Amino acid sequence: MNRHARGRPPADPERPAVALVGGGDDWVARIRHGDPSAFEAMYLAYYQPLCAFVARCIGERDRSEELVQDLFCRIWEGREAWRPAEATLRGYLFRAARNRALNDLKHRRREREFAESSPPAEPAPTPEAGAEARDFAAALAAALAGLPPRCREACVLRWQYGLSHAEIATTMDVAVKAVEALITRGLKAMRIALSAFG
């Protein structure tokens, strides 16, 4: 959100101070009843001090203005239910601004930690690498399809589905030694078929 967000311009430090009527509890009551002049008076009185305070907390002036703008916007939007719990309006505003500053710091720290812990993105494969991978996949499928049926079944159960030799033996109703022989035969045939790929 920029400093002109939601139609509420920031207080101008060069603008002469206006004569404020009421304050504190009076402003709260009038704002809750939708009095824009009371809201403007509160805004002019506290915008700059709150921005300076938040900037000290987070170290960024522009971001501090966004946070304070958001605070005032939330107050106005929820004005009918607004009931500051603190003893004074000033105490409430500074506490609310401080909470926003701390939450913003926590949020940005979590974002940094996530970014630092995320593995670097792998570079996109080059067209040549992509073509080579497709060629290898096609050759692998052809080599597997060229195996004798029982040999192919044992190899698929082992390599594609991760079954152990004992599990394959149970599945195919053969001895474990027979499974070992089938997979060994399959490996030899696959190496020969894929020798062009190193």
N, C-alpha and C positions, 0 to 999 in steps of 0.2 A: 504494500500500500504506500502511495506517495504522500507527501505532506498536504496535498489538496484532496485527499480521499474523502469520499462520502459527502462532499459539498461543504466541509468545514475548514476554512482557511486557517493556517497557523497564526498565532499572535505575532504581530509585527513589533520587534523590539524598539523600532523608531517611532511607533505610534504613541501619541500622548496617552497617558493613563486616563481612563474614563471614570467618572464619579460612580462608584458602586453603591447601590442601595441594598442594604441588608447584607447577608453573608452567613456562612455556617449553616445552622439549622434552618434559617429562613430560605436560603438557596435550595437546600434539599427539598423542603416542602413545596416550594414553587416549581422546581424542576419536575418533581413527581406529578404535579398537576399540568405539566406540559408548557411551562412558561419559558419560551426561548430566550428572553432577555436575562433571566436568572442563570440559564445555562451558559450564555455568552459571557456573563460577568464572571462566573466561576472559571470558565475557559481562559479568559484574559488574565485572570489573577494567578492561575497555577500552571499554565502550559509551559512557559519558559523555565520556571524553577524545576518542574518535573523532568523536562528534557535534559537539563543540566545534570540533575541527580542520576537519571538513568544512564546518561552518557558516561558518567564516572563509574557506574557499575559494570557496563559492558564494553566501554572503550570505543564506541562508535556513535558519532553524533547523528548521522542519517538514520541509523537503525533505531536510535533512541526516540527520534521524532515519530517514526512509524508506530512504536510501541505505545507512546503516549497518545497519539491520535486514536489508536485502537481502544485504549482505555476510555477516552471521552466518548467515542462512538458507542461503545457498549453501554456506558451509563445512559446516554440519551435514548438508545433503542430499548433499554429495559427500565426506563424511568418510572413506570407505574409501580413496579415491584422493588424499586431501589430503596434500600434501607441500610445505610452505612452503619456497621457495627461499632466502629471506633468512637471514642468520646468526641472527637472533633472531625470536621470535614477534612481539614488539612492532614490530620493523622491518617484518615482513611485513604486519601489520594496518594500519599507517599508510600503507604504500605502496599496498596494495589499496584503502584508503579514498580516498586521493588520486587514484588512477586512476579510481575511480567518479565522484568529484567532477568531474574534468576531462572525462570522457566526457559527463557530464550537461550541463556547460556548453556543450560543442561541439554536442550534440544540440539544446539549446534555442536556440543561436545559429543553427543551420541552419533551425530552424522559423521563427524571426523573419525570417531573410533570405528564406525561401520566401514567407512571408506578405506581406512588403513588396514582393516582386517580382511577385506574382500580380496580374493586372489586377482591378480591382474588379468585383464581380458586376453584371451589367446588371440593372436593375430589371425585374420581371416586367411584361409588357405589360398594359395595362388591358383590361377587357372590350371597350371601344369600339375600341381599337386592334386587338385580335385580330379583331373582326368586320370591321373595315375591310380588314385584310390578307387575310382569307378572301374578301371581296367582290372585291378587286383580283385575287387569284389566279384566281378564277372568270371574271372579265371578260377577263383576259389569255388564259386557255385558250380562251375562246369566240372572241376576236379572232383568235388564231392559227389556230384551226380554220376560220375564215371566209375565210382567204386562199386564193387559187388554189393548186392542188397544187404546181406547180413553185416558186412564190414561197414557199409554206410550207416546202418541203423546204430551200431555200437558207437561209431564216431560222433554221430549227431547227439546221442544221449550223453556222451561224455563232454563234448566241446560246447554244444549249444545249451544243454539243460543242466550241465554240471553234476551229473550223477557219478557216484563212485563206481569202481569196478564191481564191487559186490552188489550194488543196486542194479547195475546193468545186467549182471548175471541173473539176478532174480527176475528182472523185467523180461529178458530174452529166454529165460529158462535154459541157461547153459552154465557151464562151470566158469569160475573166475579165470582160470588159465585160458579158457577159450576166448573170453573177453579180451584179455591181455594180448593174445595172438591177433585178434581181429583189429584192435586199435593200432598195434605195431605195424600190421600190414597196411592199414589205412594211412598212417603217417608216412611210410615209405612212398606210397603212391602219390600222396599229396605233395611231398617234397619234390618229386620228379616233375609233377605237373606244374608246379609253381617256381621251378628253378630259374625261370627268366626274370623273376622279381627279386632274386637274391635271397 
